[in-house]
Amino acid sequence: MGRLRYDGHSDPILIEDETLAHLKIVISTKLRRQESFMMTWLPVAAGVDKRATIWIHPAIPLQFGFDAAEPPRIDPHRVQEIMQALNSSGELVLDALTAPR
């Protein structure tokens, strides 16, 4: 299970390595273009928040941590699907992306 750390203070978002590798491409592409967006997910850990949303912005620190040393295979079609969904709504919703494939 990989980790997406945002802002240097929040708990990491737990995402399976293969999905995280695809998200890394999508998120870095948007940030490189200076395009901010919302990201929503269902937290894995038991806590107060049953759904969480953050504002992804180029000025906020972001770190991707992977369990495996070898990078996962990237499916360009999956990257394109994620990017199209994000561009059409302005929000990256991880619910379907983190479900078992």
C-alpha positions as CSV (number, residue, x, y, z in Angstrom):
1,M,0.0,0.0,0.0
2,G,1.5,3.3,-1.1
3,R,1.2,6.6,0.6
4,L,0.4,10.1,-0.8
5,R,1.6,12.7,1.7
6,Y,0.1,16.2,1.3
7,D,1.2,19.4,3.0
8,G,3.7,17.8,5.3
9,H,1.4,17.7,8.3
10,S,-1.7,15.5,7.4
11,D,-1.8,11.8,7.7
12,P,-0.9,10.0,4.5
13,I,-3.6,8.9,2.0
14,L,-3.2,5.1,1.6
15,I,-3.4,4.0,-2.1
16,E,-2.3,0.8,-3.7
17,D,1.1,1.2,-5.5
18,E,-0.2,0.6,-9.1
19,T,-3.0,3.2,-8.7
20,L,-0.6,5.6,-6.9
21,A,1.8,5.4,-9.9
22,H,-1.0,6.4,-12.3
23,L,-2.2,9.2,-10.0
24,K,1.4,10.5,-9.8
25,I,1.4,11.0,-13.5
26,V,-2.0,12.7,-13.6
27,I,-1.3,14.9,-10.6
28,S,2.2,15.9,-11.7
29,T,0.9,16.8,-15.2
30,K,-1.8,19.1,-13.7
31,L,0.6,20.7,-11.3
32,R,3.2,21.2,-14.0
33,R,0.5,23.1,-15.9
34,Q,-0.2,25.2,-12.7
35,E,-3.7,23.7,-12.6
36,S,-5.2,23.3,-9.1
37,F,-8.0,20.9,-8.4
38,M,-10.0,19.1,-5.6
39,M,-9.2,15.5,-4.7
40,T,-11.7,13.4,-2.7
41,W,-11.4,9.9,-1.2
42,L,-12.7,7.5,1.4
43,P,-10.1,7.3,4.2
44,V,-9.0,3.8,5.0
45,A,-8.2,4.4,8.6
46,A,-11.0,4.5,11.1
47,G,-11.5,8.1,12.1
48,V,-13.9,11.0,12.3
49,D,-13.9,11.7,8.5
50,K,-15.8,9.2,6.4
51,R,-15.0,11.2,3.2
52,A,-12.2,13.7,2.8
53,T,-11.4,16.4,0.2
54,I,-8.3,18.5,-0.2
55,W,-7.3,21.3,-2.6
56,I,-4.3,20.2,-4.7
57,H,-2.1,23.2,-5.5
58,P,1.4,23.5,-6.9
59,A,2.6,25.5,-3.9
60,I,1.7,22.7,-1.4
61,P,4.3,20.0,-0.7
62,L,3.4,16.6,-2.1
63,Q,5.2,13.2,-1.7
64,F,4.5,9.8,-3.2
65,G,5.7,6.8,-1.2
66,F,5.7,3.3,-2.7
67,D,6.1,-0.1,-0.9
68,A,7.8,-1.7,-3.9
69,A,11.2,-0.5,-5.1
70,E,10.4,-1.4,-8.7
71,P,8.0,1.0,-10.4
72,P,4.7,-0.5,-11.4
73,R,3.8,-0.9,-15.1
74,I,1.9,2.2,-16.4
75,D,-1.2,1.7,-18.5
76,P,-1.5,4.8,-20.7
77,H,-5.2,4.2,-21.2
78,R,-5.8,4.2,-17.5
79,V,-3.9,7.5,-17.2
80,Q,-6.0,9.0,-20.0
81,E,-9.2,7.8,-18.3
82,I,-8.2,9.4,-15.0
83,M,-7.2,12.6,-16.6
84,Q,-10.4,12.8,-18.6
85,A,-12.5,12.3,-15.5
86,L,-10.6,15.0,-13.7
87,N,-10.8,17.4,-16.5
88,S,-14.5,16.9,-17.0
89,S,-15.4,17.5,-13.3
90,G,-12.5,19.5,-11.9
91,E,-12.3,17.0,-9.1
92,L,-10.2,13.8,-8.8
93,V,-12.5,11.3,-7.0
94,L,-10.4,8.3,-5.8
95,D,-13.4,6.0,-4.8
96,A,-13.5,4.0,-8.1
97,L,-9.7,4.2,-8.6
98,T,-8.9,2.5,-5.3
99,A,-11.4,-0.3,-5.7
100,P,-9.9,-3.7,-6.6
101,R,-9.4,-4.0,-10.3
